[in-house]
Amino acid sequence: MSFKIYTKTGDLGKTSLIGGTKVPKNNIRIDAYGTIDELNSFIGLTSDQLTHEPSKIILKEIQDRLFTIGSSLACDPDRETQLKIPDLKEIDVVLLENEIDKMSEVLTVMKSFILPGGHVAISTAHVTRCVCRRAERICVNMQENDLFVDPLIIKYLNRLSDYLFVLSRFIGHLLRVEDIPWKPRVN
């Protein structure tokens, strides 16, 4: 027996959180985990453009953590769930910091802001970083509106966007494509 992907339960603009609570599809919690899903897809697109195997392994690990984050955001914090939801851990943030440090060792010091571009893989990493920042802003908005979001999620997303910025520069290093410095118009 095959599993049908469509349920028709969302046809009226509602969906269920983990725990069963029905909410509109434009609920901030849905926006949050939907943006995490978008980010995960862009992480996959970034990885697909790389040949550097160590970076691809880290990006796969990040995708796994993003599923963890999405699961957490999809839960109704006011209801018990029967599902065992995996936890994000501080070591996940440390992994990103260690990777940032490793990549930074081979990069030139930035002397100005840089423009995204130079190669489609670099630009894709920058788009991915921007989606990550949007996900972070949505989670901060939830927190500011007293909707539960694990503070470690915000910390992870903040560090992930830093990682993606450095990754974009590292991709340029691997491809021998120089950073494009921003030269502001001064008159």
C-alpha positions as CSV (number, residue, x, y, z in Angstrom):
1,M,0.0,0.0,0.0
2,S,1.5,3.4,-1.0
3,F,1.5,6.4,1.2
4,K,-0.3,9.5,-0.2
5,I,1.5,12.8,0.2
6,Y,-1.7,14.8,0.1
7,T,-4.1,14.8,3.0
8,K,-6.4,17.6,1.9
9,T,-6.5,18.7,5.6
10,G,-4.8,22.0,4.8
11,D,-7.1,23.0,2.0
12,L,-8.8,25.6,4.2
13,G,-5.5,27.3,5.3
14,K,-5.0,25.5,8.6
15,T,-2.3,23.0,9.6
16,S,-1.4,21.1,12.8
17,L,1.6,21.6,15.1
18,I,3.2,18.5,16.6
19,G,0.9,18.0,19.5
20,G,-2.3,18.4,17.4
21,T,-3.0,22.2,17.8
22,K,-4.6,23.6,14.6
23,V,-3.2,26.9,13.5
24,P,-3.4,29.1,10.4
25,K,-0.7,28.4,7.8
26,N,0.5,32.0,8.3
27,N,1.2,31.5,12.0
28,I,4.6,32.7,13.0
29,R,5.6,29.2,14.2
30,I,4.7,27.8,10.7
31,D,6.7,30.7,9.1
32,A,9.7,29.8,11.4
33,Y,9.9,26.1,10.5
34,G,9.0,26.8,6.9
35,T,11.9,29.1,6.6
36,I,14.1,26.5,8.3
37,D,12.9,24.1,5.6
38,E,13.8,26.7,2.9
39,L,17.2,27.1,4.5
40,N,17.8,23.4,4.5
41,S,17.0,23.3,0.8
42,F,19.5,26.1,0.1
43,I,22.1,24.2,2.2
44,G,21.5,21.3,-0.1
45,L,21.9,23.5,-3.2
46,T,25.1,25.0,-1.8
47,S,26.5,21.5,-1.1
48,D,25.5,20.3,-4.6
49,Q,27.8,23.0,-6.1
50,L,30.9,21.9,-4.1
51,T,33.5,19.3,-4.8
52,H,35.3,19.9,-1.4
53,E,34.3,16.7,0.5
54,P,35.0,18.0,4.0
55,S,32.6,21.0,3.4
56,K,30.0,18.7,2.0
57,I,30.1,16.5,5.1
58,I,29.7,19.5,7.4
59,L,26.8,20.8,5.3
60,K,25.1,17.4,5.6
61,E,25.5,17.6,9.4
62,I,24.0,21.1,9.3
63,Q,21.0,19.8,7.4
64,D,20.4,17.2,10.1
65,R,20.6,19.9,12.8
66,L,18.1,22.0,10.7
67,F,15.6,19.1,10.8
68,T,16.1,19.1,14.6
69,I,15.4,22.8,14.7
70,G,12.4,22.5,12.5
71,S,11.0,19.7,14.7
72,S,11.4,21.9,17.8
73,L,9.7,24.9,16.1
74,A,6.9,22.7,14.9
75,C,6.0,21.6,18.4
76,D,3.2,23.2,20.4
77,P,5.1,24.2,23.5
78,D,1.8,24.0,25.6
79,R,1.1,20.3,24.7
80,E,2.9,17.1,25.5
81,T,3.9,15.1,22.4
82,Q,4.3,11.4,22.0
83,L,7.1,11.9,19.6
84,K,10.7,11.9,20.8
85,I,12.1,15.2,19.3
86,P,15.9,15.3,19.0
87,D,17.7,18.1,20.9
88,L,20.0,20.7,19.6
89,K,23.2,20.8,21.7
90,E,25.9,23.4,22.5
91,I,28.4,21.1,20.8
92,D,26.5,21.8,17.5
93,V,27.4,25.5,17.9
94,V,31.0,24.6,18.7
95,L,31.2,22.6,15.5
96,L,30.3,25.6,13.5
97,E,32.8,27.8,15.4
98,N,35.6,25.2,14.8
99,E,34.8,25.1,11.1
100,I,34.8,28.9,10.9
101,D,38.2,29.0,12.5
102,K,39.6,26.3,10.2
103,M,38.4,28.0,7.0
104,S,39.6,31.4,8.3
105,E,43.1,30.1,8.6
106,V,43.5,30.0,4.8
107,L,41.5,33.2,4.0
108,T,43.0,36.6,3.4
109,V,42.0,39.3,6.0
110,M,39.0,41.3,4.8
111,K,39.8,45.0,4.3
112,S,36.3,46.0,3.2
113,F,32.8,44.8,2.9
114,I,32.5,42.3,0.0
115,L,29.8,41.9,-2.6
116,P,28.2,38.5,-3.2
117,G,29.3,37.1,-6.5
118,G,32.2,35.9,-8.6
119,H,30.9,32.3,-9.1
120,V,27.5,30.7,-8.8
121,A,28.6,28.6,-5.8
122,I,29.8,31.7,-3.9
123,S,26.5,33.6,-4.7
124,T,24.5,30.5,-3.6
125,A,26.3,30.4,-0.3
126,H,25.4,34.1,0.2
127,V,21.7,33.5,-0.6
128,T,21.8,30.7,1.8
129,R,23.3,33.0,4.5
130,C,20.5,35.5,3.8
131,V,17.8,32.9,4.3
132,C,19.5,31.8,7.5
133,R,19.4,35.4,8.8
134,R,15.7,35.6,7.9
135,A,15.1,32.4,9.9
136,E,17.0,33.9,12.8
137,R,14.9,37.1,12.7
138,I,11.6,35.1,12.7
139,C,12.8,33.1,15.8
140,V,13.8,36.4,17.5
141,N,10.4,37.8,16.7
142,M,8.8,34.7,18.3
143,Q,11.0,35.2,21.4
144,E,10.1,38.9,21.5
145,N,6.4,38.1,21.4
146,D,6.7,35.6,24.3
147,L,6.3,32.5,22.1
148,F,8.6,29.8,23.2
149,V,11.7,29.2,21.1
150,D,14.8,27.4,22.5
151,P,17.5,30.1,22.9
152,L,20.0,27.7,21.6
153,I,18.2,27.7,18.2
154,I,18.8,31.5,17.9
155,K,22.4,31.0,18.9
156,Y,22.8,28.2,16.4
157,L,21.2,30.2,13.5
158,N,23.4,33.2,14.4
159,R,26.5,31.1,14.2
160,L,25.3,29.3,11.1
161,S,25.0,32.6,9.2
162,D,28.6,33.4,10.2
163,Y,29.6,30.0,9.0
164,L,27.9,30.5,5.7
165,F,29.6,33.9,5.2
166,V,33.0,32.4,5.8
167,L,32.0,29.4,3.6
168,S,31.2,31.7,0.7
169,R,34.7,33.2,1.0
170,F,36.3,29.7,1.4
171,I,34.5,28.6,-1.7
172,G,36.1,31.5,-3.5
173,H,39.5,30.5,-2.1
174,L,39.0,26.9,-3.4
175,L,37.9,28.2,-6.8
176,R,40.6,30.9,-6.9
177,V,38.0,33.6,-7.2
178,E,38.9,36.8,-5.3
179,D,36.4,38.6,-3.1
180,I,34.7,41.5,-4.8
181,P,35.3,44.5,-2.5
182,W,32.5,47.0,-2.1
183,K,33.7,50.4,-3.3
184,P,31.1,52.9,-2.0
185,R,30.4,55.9,-4.1
186,V,31.5,58.9,-2.1
187,N,30.2,61.8,-4.2
